[in-house]
Amino acid sequence: MGADKLLLPLAGESVLQRTLRAFAECLDVVEILLVAPPERAAGLSLPGNCRVIPGGAQRQDSVWAGLQAAAHPWVAVHDGARPLISQEMIRQTIATAVQSGAAALAKPVVETLKRANDSGQVLPGTSDIDRTQLWSMETPQVFSRQMLREAYELVRAGNHLVTDEVSAVQLLGQAVQLVSNPSPNPKITYPSDLALAEQLLRS
């Protein structure tokens, strides 16, 4: 992105500020732990129920740091770079987790999936990937604090590298209920993502 993507402007406020506001205005959220370098939070208008926790080198290190500070029995982990998350989907994912034990927001894969070689070529005789049971993972991902703590203890003990909390919880042999999200919830990664988010907000 050429800059800290979380601090880039999006429809009049920063990406991270918009993400924080979505959770601050959700009545089901008791406390917000912003796991980030203090300098990233310096220019933000932090909600009254928000604390800043220094993070780590990897995502999993930051989640672990947040877990050490969390007091509530349920924890929702969300990417700050997903500023379009709706309060409705936050609430629904939390409710599903409380009912089933663990839940994560996701979208069913609808695009045709191809397998290509290292040169980006789809070769003759290569079959399509069956997308029937494939989902694209999003956040929030919600678990009991105890379950997520035990999962990350396994991650740390085994030096595993995980890219989301569902992967960590799978190490426990725990099923996670997916919540289908009909609303746009893009992760801001490239400049085009920011432009798309701006268009979605305007519409």
C-alpha positions in Angstrom: 0.0 0.0 0.0 3.0 2.3 0.4 1.8 3.4 3.9 0.2 2.0 7.0 -3.1 0.8 5.4 -5.0 1.0 8.7 -4.4 4.7 8.9 -5.3 5.5 5.3 -8.5 7.6 4.9 -11.7 5.9 4.0 -14.9 8.1 3.6 -13.7 10.7 6.0 -12.0 8.6 8.7 -9.2 6.1 8.8 -9.7 2.4 8.0 -8.9 1.5 11.6 -11.2 4.2 13.1 -14.1 2.9 11.1 -13.4 -0.7 12.2 -13.3 0.4 15.8 -16.5 2.3 15.5 -18.4 -0.7 14.2 -17.5 -2.7 17.4 -17.8 0.3 19.8 -21.4 0.8 18.6 -22.3 -2.9 19.0 -24.2 -3.5 22.2 -22.9 -7.1 22.4 -19.3 -6.0 22.7 -18.2 -5.3 26.3 -14.6 -4.4 25.8 -12.3 -3.7 22.8 -8.6 -4.6 22.9 -6.8 -2.9 20.1 -3.6 -5.0 19.7 -1.3 -2.6 17.9 1.8 -0.5 18.3 1.0 2.5 20.5 2.1 4.9 17.7 -0.6 3.4 15.4 -3.3 4.2 18.0 -1.9 7.7 18.8 -4.1 9.6 16.4 -7.3 7.6 16.9 -10.4 8.6 18.8 -10.6 5.5 21.0 -13.9 4.4 22.4 -14.2 4.5 26.2 -14.2 0.7 26.4 -11.0 0.3 24.4 -7.5 -0.5 25.6 -4.4 -0.6 23.5 -2.2 -3.7 23.9 1.2 -3.9 22.2 1.3 -6.7 19.6 3.9 -9.1 18.3 5.8 -9.9 15.2 3.1 -12.3 13.7 -0.6 -12.2 13.8 -0.6 -15.2 16.2 1.7 -13.4 18.6 -0.6 -10.4 18.6 -3.7 -12.6 19.3 -1.8 -14.3 22.1 -1.0 -10.9 23.6 -4.6 -9.9 23.4 -5.7 -13.1 25.1 -3.4 -12.3 28.1 -5.3 -9.1 28.6 -8.8 -10.3 27.9 -11.1 -10.8 30.9 -14.4 -11.6 29.2 -15.3 -15.4 28.8 -15.9 -14.8 25.1 -13.5 -13.4 22.6 -14.1 -12.1 19.0 -10.9 -11.6 16.9 -11.3 -9.2 14.0 -8.9 -7.8 11.4 -8.6 -4.0 11.7 -8.3 -4.0 7.9 -11.9 -5.1 7.5 -13.7 -1.8 8.1 -17.0 -2.6 6.4 -18.1 -5.2 9.0 -21.7 -4.7 10.0 -23.0 -4.8 13.6 -25.6 -7.3 12.4 -22.9 -9.8 11.4 -20.8 -9.1 14.6 -23.9 -10.0 16.7 -24.8 -13.0 14.6 -21.3 -14.5 14.8 -21.2 -13.9 18.6 -24.7 -15.5 19.0 -23.7 -18.5 16.9 -20.5 -19.0 18.9 -22.3 -18.9 22.2 -24.8 -21.5 20.9 -22.3 -23.8 19.1 -19.0 -23.2 21.0 -17.1 -21.6 18.2 -18.0 -19.5 15.1 -16.4 -17.6 12.2 -17.7 -15.3 9.5 -17.1 -16.6 6.0 -18.4 -16.6 2.4 -19.0 -19.7 0.3 -16.7 -19.8 -2.7 -18.6 -19.1 -5.9 -15.9 -18.6 -8.5 -14.6 -21.4 -10.6 -11.2 -22.5 -9.2 -8.4 -23.7 -11.5 -5.1 -25.3 -10.7 -2.1 -23.8 -12.5 1.6 -24.5 -12.8 4.4 -22.2 -11.5 4.2 -20.1 -14.7 0.5 -19.4 -14.2 -0.7 -21.8 -16.9 -3.7 -24.0 -16.7 -2.6 -27.1 -18.5 -4.8 -29.5 -20.5 -6.1 -32.4 -18.5 -6.2 -30.4 -15.3 -9.5 -30.8 -13.5 -11.3 -27.9 -11.8 -11.2 -27.8 -8.0 -14.6 -28.8 -6.5 -15.8 -25.7 -4.7 -18.9 -27.3 -3.1 -17.5 -27.3 0.4 -15.0 -24.4 0.1 -15.4 -21.2 2.0 -13.4 -17.9 2.1 -12.7 -17.0 5.7 -13.4 -13.6 7.1 -13.5 -12.1 10.6 -14.8 -11.8 13.3 -14.0 -15.3 14.6 -15.5 -15.9 18.0 -14.6 -18.5 20.7 -14.6 -18.9 24.4 -11.5 -17.3 25.8 -10.5 -20.7 27.4 -10.8 -22.6 24.1 -8.8 -20.0 22.2 -6.1 -19.8 24.9 -5.7 -23.6 24.8 -5.5 -23.5 21.0 -2.8 -20.9 21.0 -0.9 -22.8 23.7 -0.7 -25.7 21.3 0.3 -23.3 18.5 3.2 -21.9 20.6 4.3 -25.3 21.9 4.4 -26.9 18.5 5.8 -23.8 16.7 2.9 -23.9 14.3 2.2 -21.0 11.9 -1.5 -20.2 11.6 -3.1 -17.5 9.6 -6.4 -17.3 11.5 -8.0 -18.5 14.7 -10.0 -21.3 13.1 -6.7 -23.0 12.1 -5.5 -22.7 15.7 -8.7 -24.2 17.2 -8.6 -27.0 14.6 -5.5 -28.2 16.5 -7.8 -28.9 19.5 -10.0 -31.1 17.3 -12.8 -28.6 17.8 -15.4 -27.9 15.1 -16.1 -24.3 14.2 -19.6 -23.2 12.9 -19.3 -20.9 9.8 -21.7 -18.0 9.5 -22.4 -17.1 5.9 -22.0 -13.3 5.4 -24.2 -11.8 2.7 -22.6 -8.3 3.2 -19.4 -6.9 1.7 -16.5 -7.4 4.2 -13.3 -6.9 2.2 -9.9 -6.9 3.7 -8.0 -3.8 2.7 -4.7 -5.2 1.2 -4.2 -3.4 -2.1 -5.1 0.2 -3.3 -8.0 -1.3 -5.3 -9.5 -2.7 -2.1 -9.6 0.8 -0.6 -11.2 2.2 -3.7 -13.8 -0.6 -3.7 -14.6 0.0 0.0 -15.1 3.7 -0.7 -17.5 2.9 -3.5 -19.4 0.4 -1.3 -19.8 3.0 1.4 -21.0 5.7 -1.0 -23.6 3.3 -2.4 
